[in-house]
Amino acid sequence: TVLSTEKAEENISAITTTVATTKAQTTAAQIPKPKEPVIIPDFTVPEKTFTLPSPISVPEDQVTVVNVKDFGAKGDGVSNDRYYIYKAFEYAIAHLPATVYFPEGEYAFLNGGLTIKLPLGSGNLTVKGDGAEKSIIKYPDNWTTKGSWVALRFQPESTPKNTSEYLHDITITDFGVYDTDPVKHAWTVEKNGAKEETHGFDIQYTVRACIKNCMVDSVGDEAIDMVYCIDSLIIDNVVKNSPGAGSAGGAISVGDGCDNVYVIGNTVDGTIASEDKVNFGIAIEALTEPVKNITVASNDVKNITGNGINIAAPKGSIDNVLVYDNTVSYCTTGVHFDGKGEKNNICISGISISTVQKGFYLDGQNTNNTVIEYFSAEKLY
């Protein structure tokens, strides 16, 4: 079964496909004694059917459309548009459901990124541009941080006590972020001496978050990031030239507290013309909290000095992951398992790996019921 994303836009509300997932079942009797050959456990291959989640539809005549240029933004790539864009979002949040529209242009942020905080339990907010390479937030050469380094972050105004207080239906589409000099814009965080870098899009504590048809070019670290998101999509985006300008770098990250998130049809190309390095292309990261029910399918990941796909649980746990029909090339490692946290029920199927040093790397710590099947690997070096 091949998962197609060519018509993701028109089919996003009802894409259903059947893929094979596998769960290993091992009994105590199958555990080999010293010097005995390893006994391969029996595998069951039940069918897994899933439907991609989609934002709740709101009639157009009920949606407030907010044009950022009506609030003073110029989009000329030079003027500092950050304050005017914030005022546009402030108005939109007071008139939900709303769409914040960015006409074609380069919207320069000269002093930090923009964190948009919404009331607990609110939602139906869309950010829409005229195209991923036409409507762009720009970190210009003279950019400086004022405490926020994420171009556009959405989160509740306070930490939710339960999922009923999560935001809902937050969408970013047909929009871009570009950093003119990610190495120059990396800086040292005083409290711990670590390096911090510019980021792209970040959505937190949201049911039905969606980032689609976007482009993030040359930001220093995570280009697209979701944490504590449920029934959410990262689909048909392009991330390129992410350098890892500080202590780390990466492209697409699904992190702590995420449940039922689909990463589908994205292109990640990490190469830049410098010595700076990107650590991963697509990451499932349980840093401190559980992450579960994640699907990574039909993505093209290439030119990563590090791991093409990274499944890491330093202190949290990861459960039920399907990595299906992806292509990974020109990376240090194709798929990497990392961390001491439990990683359970992982199925990697139909992956094509080429021109890497290592195809798969399992650190052997708390990785259970993992199956790697139907893959091709060539040009290992």
N, C-alpha and C positions, 0 to 999 in steps of 0.2 A: 504494500500500500504506500503510495507516495502522497505526502501532504502538500497540496498546492497552495501557493499564496498569490498567484497572479491576479486573482479576483478577490482579494481579501476585503477590499473596500465595500464591494457590493454584497459580499456573502458573510460579512463579519457577524451578523446576527444569527446565522444558522449554518455554520460549517460543522459538519459531523463526519468524522472519519473513524475507521476501525484500524487499530494497530496492534501489534503483538507486544505484550509485556510479559515478563517472566519473573517468577518467584522461586527461589531455590528452597528446597525442603531437605534438611539434613537431620538424620537421627543419630543418637549416641553411638549406635552400632557402626555407623559409617566413618567415625573419626579414626584415622589410621594410627596404628601403633608405630613406635620407632622402627625405622628401617623397612617398613612395609610400603608398598606403592600407595599413592594417594588414590582414594576411591572417589570418583566423580559422583556427586549427589544427583538424584532424580530431579528433573525440572518439570513444572507444570506451566503451560502457556495459555492462560485464559485470554479471551478477547477483551480489549479495553476500548470502550467507546466514549468519546467526550465531545461536548459541544462548546465552542468558544463563547465565553461570556460577552455581553455587549451592554453598553450604557442604556439606561432607560430612556426611551424616546419621549421627547416633549414636543408638542405641536409648535411649529415655527412662530405662530402669532402670539405664543405665550413666552417666548424667549426675548430677553432684553439684549440687543446687540450694541456693544460698546466699542467704538472706534478709538484707538489710542491717540490718533492724531487730533481728535476732537478735544482731548485733554491737554494738548500742548506738545506731544511727542513729534519730533521732526523726521526721524528715520533717515538722516543725512550722513550717518556714520561718524560724525564729528561732535555734534551737540550732545550734552548729557541728558538722555531721555529717561533716566531711571525714576526720578521723582514723578514725572508726568504719567509714566506707565503705572506706578504705584497708585496714583489717584484714579486712574481708569479702573484698576482692579477694586479699589475701595468702593467705587460707585457700583460696579457689577455685583459685588457681594451683597450690597444693600438692596439689589433688585434681582435676585435669583428667581428662576433659572436664567442664566446669562451666557453670552459668548463674547469674549474679549478678542476683538479683531485687529490684527496687525497688517495693514496694507504693505505692499512691497516696499522694502527699504532696509537699511542697516541701522538698528537702534542701539546706539552706543551707551554703555554703562561705564562711567569713569571712576566710580567709588563703590565697589562691592557688587554683590548680586542682589537678588530680590526674593525675600521670603514672604509668601502670601498666607496669612492665617485666616481660617474660616471658623465660624461658630460650630461647636460640637453638633454632629448629626446633620449638618447642612451639605449641600452639593448641587449637582447639575450646573457645573461651571466648565466651559470649554474655552481653550485657547486655540485660535485658528489664524494661520497666515495664508499668504497667497502661494506658498510653495516652500519646500524645505531649503532651497537655495535662493529664494527671493525675499522672504521675510525672516530677518536674522537679528538676534541679540549679539552684539559685538563687544568683546573685550579689546579696546584699542590699545595702542602702544603705551599710552600714559595712564592706564588703569591702575588703581590702588585699591586695596581692600579696606573696608570699614566694618569688618566683623563677619560678613557673609561672602562666601566664595562660590556659591551655587548660583548659576544664572537665573534659574526659576525653580523655586521650591514651594510645594503646597503642603500644608499641615494644619491640624486643628489648633485653635487658639490655646488649648491646654491639653494635657495628656488624657486620652479617653480612659474611662474606668472599665468599659466593656465595648464590644463591637457595635452595639446599638448607638454609641456615640461617635463612631467613625464617620468621616466624610464619605460621600458617595458620588459616583458618576463625575469624576474629574478627568477631563480629556485634553491632551495636547496633540495637535495634528497640523501637518503641513507647515512646519515651523523649523527654525534652525538656530544654532549657537556657534559662534566662531571666535577663537582667541588668536589674536595676531602674534603673540609671543608667549607661549605657555611656560617656557623656561625662565624668562625674565620675570614672569608674574608669580612664580613659586616663591614662598617666603617661609621663614622659620617661625614656628609657634613657640612663644616664649615659655609657656608653662612646662613643656616637655622636650623642647629642642627638636621636635620632628618637623619635617617639611610638609607644607600644605599647598594645594594647587587649585586652579580654577576647575569648576565642574559644570555640567550641562543642566539636565532636568532631574528633579527629585520629587517623588510623591510619597507621602507618609500617611499611615492610618486611614486608608481609604478602601471602600468596597466598590468594585468596578472602576478601578483606575485604568486609563488607556493612554499609551504613547504610541502614535502611529504616523508613518510617512514623514518622519522628522530626520534631520541631519545634524550631527554634532561633529565639528571639525576642530581639531588641535587643542582641545581643553586638556589640562594637565592630568586630571584623574577621572573618576567615574563620569562617563558621558551621560548615561541613563541609569537611574537608581530607583529602586522601590524597596521600602521597608514597611512592615505591618500592612501589607495590601492583600486583599482577598478578591478572588474571582476577577483577576486583572490581566491586561494584555500589554506586551511590548512587541509590536508587530510592524514589519516592513520599514524599518529605520536603517539609516546609514551612519556608521560611526567610523571616522578615519583620523589618522595622524594623532592618536592619543599618546603622548610621549612618556607619561610617568615622570614628570619633571621634578618631583620631590623624592620622597622615600618609597613611593608606590605608584602604581598606575593601573588603569583598567578601562574597560569600555562599557559593558552592560552588566549590572549587578542586581540580583534578586536576593534580598537580605533578611535579617531577623524578622520573625513574625509573619512572613508571607505564607499564604495558603491558596492553592489553586491559581497559580500564575502561569501564563503561557508566553514563551519567548519564541517567536515564529517569524521566519522569513527575513531576518535582519542580515545586513552585510557589515562586517567588522574588518577594517584594514588598518593595522596599527603602525605602519612604517612611517617614519619621518626622517629627514636628512640631517640627523644629528646623532650623538652618542646616547641620548636619553632613551629609556626603555619602557615598554609597557609590560605589565606583569600578567595580565589575563585578557582574553577576548570577551568571554561570557562567564560569569561567576554565579554560583549558588552558594551563599555564604551565611552560615549560622554562627555568627560571632559569639552571641550569648544566649539567643532564644531559638526555639524550634522553627524549622522551615519544612513545609510538607506539600506534597501534591504539585510538583513543578514539572512542566513539559517544556523541553528545549528542542525545537524541530525546524528542519529545513533552513538552517542558518549557514552562511558562508563566512568562515573565520580564517584570516590569513595574516601573515607578516607580523607575528606576535613574538617578541623576545620574552618568552615566558610560556604560560599555559594557554592553549587555545580555549579549552573549556575547563573551568576549575570548580571542583566540588569540595568545599572546605567547611569544616565544623570545628573551629578551635575550642569553643566551650559550649556551643549549642548542639542541636541534633538536626539531622536531615532524614526525612522519611518519604518514600514513594516519589522517585524521580524517573522520568522517561526522557532519555536523550536519543532522538530519533531522526535519521535521514539528514544529518549535518555533514558539511565538508570542512575539514581543517587542513591547512597547508602552510608551509614555511613558518612553523612555530617550534619552540624548543621542545615542548611536550604537547601531544594531541589532547589527551584528557588526563587530568591530574586529580587524585583524591588526597586531601590534606586534613590535618587536625586530629586531635584526640577525642573529639565528640563523636557520638554514634552516627553512622551513615548506613541506613537500612533500606532494603528494597529498591535498589538502583538497577535500571535496565538501560543499557547502551546498545542500540540496534541500528543497523543500516548506516553506519558512519564511514566516511571516506577520509583517510588520513594520508598525506603525502608530504615529503620533504620536511621531516621533523627528526629530532634526535631520539625521542622516545614516543612510541605510539600511545601507550597507556602506562601511567605510573600510579600504583597503589602503595600508600605508605604502610598498609597492614594494620593500622590502628582502628579498631572498632568499625570495620567495614563489613557489613553482613548482608547476605542474600543479594549478592550483586552478580549480574549476568552481562557479559559482553558477547554479542552475537552478530552475524551477518555484516562483517566489516571488511574493508580492504585497507591495506597499508603498503606503501611503496616509498622508495627513496629515503629510507631511514639512514641517518649518518651519525 
